[in-house]
């Protein structure tokens, strides 16, 4: 962290002192608020070696003699562990004097030649317990507390603007958001909405105040609360009128109502962090106090990933009960995407949004004679809106024989007669926001069809169709590179396997007719005659 209070050249360096001693208080709340105030203004805060290194060594080593030797060596080359934004968030959210450090950096004494690289990251097996009373800072920190008694000073906004800062500090979060969005004209609508909704959520929690008045504690609470709030909290505020956030969270925990997912909470926190980075670049805040705000979303052993459908699941979806539900829905809503969307997903592994934005010009006969579905961001009637997830997403997928047998090409021809560049599923145009058009298909599929068929779980949804395709390819394991191209998604396979060898050997794009051999792997042991009766009743045949 940059030391905003370092002495000018020629001055003696400020001395280190325990924060509690500097303030003359051991009150937990006052110490926490002081930590937020000083960190936000760039004042260095640290934990002495004895509170981090010693604990780390003692927990990692059983032999006391070795512990003593290592401790002495560490004390010879390490001065302190500086507190980062992650540590500050831990301090401010702690409900006792104890907080935990999950990872930290050594900061070496410049006078010692035998030292590790300055700033080397250390990740202990278990978080290291530290005490609020052990936090040190510099004597220069008093400069920020002289204007008022300590308690009054600590009650001030954590990042209130010093007199030398420009009047730009008088902006608000909402105005800063408007400026940020205007400063990024190349962002697609989905990106703008993601960024905007994250900041608007922050505003609803902390108020539309100047960014300089948003405290690290408020940001830490924003990140912590987001994962505990009901998923409709921001869209249906009237429902929770008169209730504090903590009351809403308590009621949610009791009732078991669905909350924001970890990934959603992390996404919001990440956007808020990026927003504050922009505010810092414009001089609206002294520093980005939201840096490192986003919690980790690393998947552990695939526990957070969507599950593929089993063959039994797919047999239910396209069995008599499932087809009856789909047929009634099509009769009522006139949305043929209800049948063709899931079928395309099941035989191509395409993402829901890729399916929703297909046009009739995306289905054609390739020069090698293979019927293909082109997944691209160059559709003539999309005006650049059909942005793909990654560069690998752009691809040609051969049409599965079962799709042809069910009358898919006949369906495309009927749509083409209506318009040469028409959307394959015109019902998605009812959704004004282009990047949400897939909900014309996924919402009913997830919330009605899967639930009524007793297939729905927390980790099974429309996206499971894609995982089912990938799973079939993975089980075979011999055509990984082709599978990678087919699904538009990189497959990470263990080194040394046939699959990884093939991925590393081939470097070219396969022609559609070379991908046809993969289609035989997509066998779900389904009796397709029931589905064929439905598509035939809709006027389509092979």
ZIRA-V121964 format. One record per run of one state. SS is the DSSP state (H for helix, E for strand, C for the rest). FROM is the first residue (numbers start at 1). LEN is the number of residues. If there is no record, write none. Layout:
BEGIN
SS;FROM;LEN / SS;FROM;LEN
END
This chain:
BEGIN
C;1;15 / E;16;3 / H;19;5 / C;24;4 / H;28;13 / C;41;5 / E;46;3 / H;49;12 / C;61;3 / H;64;14 / E;78;5 / C;83;2 / H;85;9 / C;94;4 / E;98;4 / C;102;2 / E;104;2 / C;106;1 / E;107;2 / C;109;12 / E;121;2 / C;123;5 / E;128;4 / H;132;3 / E;135;4 / H;139;6 / C;145;5 / H;150;6 / C;156;11 / H;167;4 / C;171;2 / H;173;10 / C;183;6 / H;189;18 / C;207;4 / H;211;3 / C;214;2 / H;216;11 / C;227;3 / E;230;1 / C;231;6 / H;237;4 / C;241;4 / H;245;11 / C;256;3 / E;259;1 / C;260;2 / H;262;20 / C;282;29 / H;311;7 / C;318;2 / H;320;14 / C;334;3 / H;337;12 / C;349;3 / H;352;5 / C;357;2 / E;359;1 / H;360;3 / E;363;3 / C;366;5 / E;371;5 / C;376;15 / H;391;3 / C;394;1 / E;395;4 / C;399;2 / H;401;5 / C;406;2 / H;408;11 / C;419;4 / E;423;1 / C;424;2 / H;426;5 / C;431;3 / H;434;3 / C;437;2 / H;439;14 / C;453;4 / E;457;1 / C;458;2 / E;460;1 / C;461;2 / H;463;14 / C;477;3 / H;480;8 / C;488;10 / H;498;8 / C;506;6 / H;512;10 / C;522;7 / H;529;9 / C;538;5
END
